[in-house]
Amino acid sequence: MLEKISTSDQFNQLLNEESKFFVLKHSLTCPISHEAYKQFEKFTGEHPNVPAYYLAVQEARPLSNEIADIFQIKHESPQALLFSSGKAIWNASHWSITNRSLTDAWSEA
């Protein structure tokens, strides 16, 4: 399951309703972000029951900044974050976002 989010309300609903989920922040114009998105898609295709969401930084800058501020994680793009019980418990950026790193993070959380 891969779904786009763009508002604080959508994100807060996820925090309240999902016990564990991924969010990918990505840029619509960056080739590294494009590759990270492809890896994220591959992961979600292999794990269809994992709640996974993404936001396009250019379209959801306030939400991207809010996530960075609230969870004290320096914004990067692309950036994958794993949330569990309302907390950010793992993150990776740029070339570190791979199907393998996402799989490992999910299974270790």
For each residue, the residues with C-beta under 8 A, 3 or more apart:
1: 44 48 49 50 51 52
2: 40 41 44 52 53 54
3: 52 53 54
4: 53 54 55 56
5: 10 11 14 23 53 54 55 60 63
6: 10 55 56 59 60 63
7: 10 11 60 63
8: 11 12 62 63 66
9: 12 13
10: 5 6 7 13 14 63
11: 5 7 8 14 15 23 63 66 67
12: 8 9 15 16
13: 9 10 16 17
14: 5 10 11 17 18 21 23 51 53 83
15: 11 12 18 83 86
16: 12 13 86
17: 13 14
18: 14 15 21 51 83
19: 84 85
20: 51 82 83 84 85 106 109
21: 14 18 50 51 52 53 82 83
22: 40 50 51 52 53 80 81 82 83 102 106
23: 5 11 14 52 53 54 55 67 80 81 83
24: 36 37 40 52 53 54 55 78 79 80 81 97
25: 54 55 57 64 67 75 76 77 78 79 80 81
26: 30 33 34 36 37 40 54 55 56 57 77 78 79
27: 30 33 56 57 58 77 78
28: 33 56 57 58 59
29: 33 58
30: 26 27 33 34 77 78
31: 34 35
32: 35 36 78 94 95
33: 26 27 28 29 30 36 37 77 78
34: 26 30 31 37 38
35: 31 32 38 39 95
36: 24 26 32 33 39 40 78 80 94 95 97
37: 24 26 33 34 40 41 54 78
38: 34 35 41 42
39: 35 36 42 43 97 98 99 102
40: 2 22 24 26 36 37 43 44 52 54 80 97 102
41: 2 37 38 44 45
42: 38 39 45 46 99
43: 39 40 46 47 50 52 99 102 103
44: 1 2 40 41 47 48 50 52
45: 41 42 48
46: 42 43 99 103
47: 43 44 50 52 103 106
48: 1 44 45
49: 1
50: 1 21 22 43 44 47 106
51: 1 14 18 20 21 22
52: 1 2 3 21 22 23 24 40 43 44 47
53: 2 3 4 5 14 21 22 23 24
54: 2 3 4 5 23 24 25 26 37 40
55: 4 5 6 23 24 25 26 59 60 63 64
56: 4 6 26 27 28 59 60
57: 25 26 27 28 60 61 64 77
58: 27 28 29 61
59: 6 28 55 56
60: 5 6 7 55 56 57 63 64
61: 57 58 64 65
62: 8 65 66
63: 5 6 7 8 10 11 55 60 66 67
64: 25 55 57 60 61 67 68 75 77
65: 61 62 68 69 75
66: 8 11 62 63 69 70
67: 11 23 25 63 64 70 71 73 75 81 88
68: 64 65 71 72 73 74 75
69: 65 66 72
70: 66 67
71: 67 68 81 87 88
72: 68 69
73: 67 68 79 81 88 91
74: 68
75: 25 64 65 67 68 79
76: 25 79 93 94
77: 25 26 27 30 33 57 64 93
78: 24 25 26 27 30 32 33 36 37 93 94 97
79: 24 25 26 73 75 76 91 92 93 97
80: 22 23 24 25 36 40 91 92 93 97 101 102 105
81: 22 23 24 25 67 71 73 88 90 91
82: 20 21 22 88 89 90 91 105 106 109
83: 14 15 18 20 21 22 23 86 87 88 89
84: 19 20 87 89 109
85: 19 20
86: 15 16 83
87: 71 83 84
88: 67 71 73 81 82 83 91
89: 82 83 84 109
90: 81 82 105 109
91: 73 79 80 81 82 88
92: 79 80 96 97 101 105
93: 76 77 78 79 80 96 97
94: 32 36 76 78 97
95: 32 35 36 98
96: 92 93 101
97: 24 36 39 40 78 79 80 92 93 94 101 102
98: 39 95 101 102
99: 39 42 43 46 102 103
100: 103 104
101: 80 92 96 97 98 104 105
102: 22 39 40 43 80 97 98 99 105 106
103: 43 46 47 99 100 106 107
104: 100 101 107 108
105: 80 82 90 92 101 102 108 109
106: 20 22 47 50 82 102 103 109
107: 103 104
108: 104 105
109: 20 82 84 89 90 105 106
